[in-house]
């Protein structure tokens, strides 16, 4: 299973970080461009732990869900031409890119179903990969929209806060990792995990349903 998750995973995290850098560049911050991170080449974005170690652990242990991340693209908000709107759109760019990739992956899934012979030897891996891409991109987008510093959702909230409130809000970040670890440990031992999975599954199934209707495919 992880073998068909790897390509969609790398695309999801690389395009996510590229989108942050590209939108920041449009708002006047050239930091990502200056440091060679404004690229779709996955190598500059690879994190030794998040992009290499965690996927390898997944493969060796057989964990069905691929977990990981890429190196955050460097952003310097002081260079934004307009601080508040730039902060919002740069933060939203990553999840927004993942939403777009999820929809494009659904189109790819339906295109393969419609035009690739079902007895073609790569038919099953390709359709599975496209389905996983829809799922992974929605998971990454929705996770990053959580308003917990330093996730993207918190930066979107900060765009509407006064500076004094922003400092207090950002102070939560020292506990964020612990909060997430405790949350996922509790989720894995209770029904909370279903609450996390529901919006991801809902978005995935709704997107595939709507695109399938466009292609006149049986749902």
VMD Tcl script that draws the C-alpha trace (Angstrom):
set ca {
  {0.00 0.00 0.00}
  {2.80 2.42 0.88}
  {4.35 1.87 -2.56}
  {1.36 3.55 -4.24}
  {1.25 6.25 -1.55}
  {4.84 7.42 -2.00}
  {4.47 9.36 -5.28}
  {1.20 11.09 -4.24}
  {2.76 11.89 -0.84}
  {5.89 13.49 -2.31}
  {3.80 15.47 -4.80}
  {1.42 16.62 -2.05}
  {4.11 17.92 0.33}
  {6.37 19.39 -2.40}
  {3.54 21.24 -4.19}
  {2.28 22.42 -0.78}
  {5.61 24.06 0.09}
  {6.12 25.38 -3.45}
  {2.73 27.11 -3.27}
  {3.72 28.90 -0.05}
  {6.94 30.15 -1.66}
  {5.30 31.12 -4.96}
  {2.55 33.20 -3.33}
  {5.06 34.79 -0.92}
  {7.17 35.76 -3.94}
  {4.11 37.38 -5.53}
  {3.64 39.45 -2.36}
  {7.24 40.68 -2.37}
  {9.08 38.09 -0.25}
  {11.76 36.48 -2.41}
  {13.32 34.45 0.45}
  {12.23 31.07 -0.95}
  {13.42 32.02 -4.43}
  {16.76 33.32 -3.13}
  {17.38 30.05 -1.26}
  {16.54 27.80 -4.19}
  {13.25 26.59 -2.71}
  {10.95 28.02 -5.36}
  {11.10 24.78 -7.32}
  {9.08 21.60 -7.88}
  {12.26 19.54 -7.66}
  {11.56 17.41 -4.56}
  {15.20 17.20 -3.41}
  {15.52 20.75 -1.93}
  {12.24 20.20 -0.08}
  {13.12 16.81 1.42}
  {13.34 16.59 5.20}
  {15.55 13.73 6.50}
  {12.93 12.72 9.07}
  {9.60 13.73 7.53}
  {10.28 12.88 3.88}
  {12.70 9.97 4.30}
  {12.64 8.32 7.74}
  {8.89 8.30 8.36}
  {7.96 6.84 4.92}
  {10.68 4.18 5.37}
  {9.27 3.32 8.81}
  {5.85 3.01 7.18}
  {7.23 0.61 4.59}
  {9.16 -1.53 7.09}
  {6.37 -1.74 9.67}
  {3.45 -2.04 7.26}
  {1.56 0.92 8.75}
  {-1.23 1.52 6.20}
  {-1.20 5.35 6.37}
  {1.87 7.21 5.14}
  {2.83 9.97 7.57}
  {5.41 12.65 6.85}
  {6.21 16.19 5.78}
  {8.63 18.33 3.76}
  {10.96 21.11 4.96}
  {8.97 24.31 5.45}
  {9.72 26.92 2.79}
  {11.45 29.96 4.38}
  {9.12 32.95 4.57}
  {9.98 36.45 5.83}
  {6.70 38.33 6.47}
  {8.67 41.58 7.01}
  {9.20 41.66 3.24}
  {5.51 41.45 2.35}
  {4.18 44.51 0.52}
  {0.94 44.29 2.53}
  {1.42 42.30 5.71}
  {-2.08 41.10 6.64}
  {-3.50 40.03 3.25}
  {-0.13 38.52 2.29}
  {0.07 36.53 5.53}
  {-3.42 35.11 4.94}
  {-2.92 34.13 1.29}
  {0.60 32.77 1.77}
  {-0.69 30.57 4.60}
  {-3.73 29.45 2.60}
  {-1.64 28.71 -0.49}
  {-0.39 25.34 0.83}
  {-3.80 23.87 1.75}
  {-5.27 25.53 -1.36}
  {-2.74 23.72 -3.54}
  {-3.65 20.42 -1.87}
  {-7.35 21.02 -2.50}
  {-6.50 21.65 -6.16}
  {-4.35 18.51 -6.37}
  {-7.15 16.46 -4.82}
  {-9.59 17.62 -7.51}
  {-7.05 17.07 -10.32}
  {-6.34 13.60 -8.95}
  {-10.07 12.82 -9.07}
  {-10.10 13.85 -12.75}
  {-7.07 11.61 -13.37}
  {-8.82 8.73 -11.58}
  {-11.92 9.05 -13.77}
  {-9.86 9.51 -16.95}
  {-8.03 6.24 -16.28}
  {-11.32 4.48 -15.54}
  {-12.77 5.73 -18.81}
  {-9.91 5.53 -21.30}
  {-7.33 3.01 -20.02}
  {-8.12 -0.69 -20.71}
  {-8.97 -2.44 -17.46}
  {-6.69 -5.35 -18.35}
  {-3.68 -3.00 -18.74}
  {-1.05 -4.15 -16.23}
  {-0.74 -0.69 -14.63}
  {-4.49 -0.03 -14.45}
  {-4.92 -1.09 -10.81}
  {-1.77 0.67 -9.46}
  {-2.61 3.89 -11.34}
  {-6.22 4.06 -10.17}
  {-5.17 3.27 -6.60}
  {-2.48 5.95 -6.76}
  {-4.98 8.56 -7.96}
  {-7.46 7.61 -5.24}
  {-4.72 7.81 -2.60}
  {-3.70 11.20 -4.00}
  {-7.22 12.55 -3.47}
  {-7.26 11.19 0.08}
  {-3.74 12.34 1.03}
  {-4.19 15.85 -0.34}
  {-7.44 16.37 1.53}
  {-5.82 14.98 4.69}
  {-2.83 17.33 4.36}
  {-5.01 20.34 3.55}
  {-7.47 19.81 6.40}
  {-4.72 19.04 8.91}
  {-2.84 22.24 8.03}
  {-6.01 24.30 8.41}
  {-6.15 23.44 12.12}
  {-5.63 26.81 13.90}
  {-2.79 25.50 16.08}
  {0.52 27.39 15.80}
  {2.59 26.99 13.71}
  {0.18 25.24 11.27}
  {-1.13 27.22 8.30}
  {-4.54 27.70 9.90}
  {-2.96 29.67 12.75}
  {-1.27 32.07 10.30}
  {-4.61 32.67 8.61}
  {-6.10 33.53 12.02}
  {-3.13 35.80 12.83}
  {-3.87 37.85 9.72}
  {-6.92 39.21 11.58}
  {-5.36 39.65 15.04}
  {-3.69 42.73 16.56}
  {0.03 42.33 17.24}
  {-0.39 41.91 21.02}
  {-2.88 39.07 20.55}
  {-0.65 37.52 17.87}
  {2.26 37.21 20.33}
  {0.07 35.47 22.91}
  {-1.40 33.21 20.23}
  {2.04 32.23 18.91}
  {3.19 31.33 22.44}
  {0.98 28.24 22.17}
  {3.44 26.85 19.60}
  {5.82 25.66 22.35}
  {3.11 23.15 23.36}
  {1.85 22.31 19.85}
  {3.92 19.17 19.34}
  {2.88 17.80 22.72}
  {-0.77 18.65 22.03}
  {-0.67 16.83 18.68}
  {1.10 13.77 20.13}
  {-1.41 13.48 22.98}
  {-4.30 14.02 20.58}
  {-3.19 11.32 18.15}
  {-2.38 8.86 20.96}
  {-5.87 9.39 22.39}
  {-7.38 9.21 18.92}
  {-5.74 5.88 18.18}
  {-7.27 4.36 21.32}
  {-10.77 5.80 20.98}
  {-13.49 6.75 18.53}
  {-11.96 10.23 18.09}
  {-10.07 8.85 15.08}
  {-13.40 8.45 13.28}
  {-14.07 12.16 13.84}
  {-10.75 12.95 12.14}
  {-11.34 10.53 9.29}
  {-14.91 11.65 8.58}
  {-14.21 15.04 6.90}
  {-11.34 13.51 4.87}
  {-13.49 10.60 3.68}
  {-16.43 12.91 3.04}
  {-14.40 15.30 0.86}
  {-12.75 12.39 -0.99}
  {-16.00 10.57 -1.72}
  {-17.89 13.76 -2.63}
  {-15.16 14.85 -5.08}
  {-14.98 11.43 -6.74}
  {-18.79 11.31 -6.94}
  {-19.09 14.72 -8.59}
  {-16.24 14.15 -11.05}
  {-17.59 10.68 -11.90}
  {-20.92 12.29 -12.77}
  {-19.12 14.70 -15.08}
  {-17.49 11.74 -16.84}
  {-20.79 9.81 -16.96}
  {-19.18 7.00 -14.99}
  {-21.23 4.71 -12.72}
  {-20.93 5.88 -9.12}
}
mol new
graphics top color blue
foreach p $ca { graphics top sphere $p radius 0.5 }
foreach p [lrange $ca 0 end-1] q [lrange $ca 1 end] { graphics top cylinder $p $q radius 0.2 }
display resetview
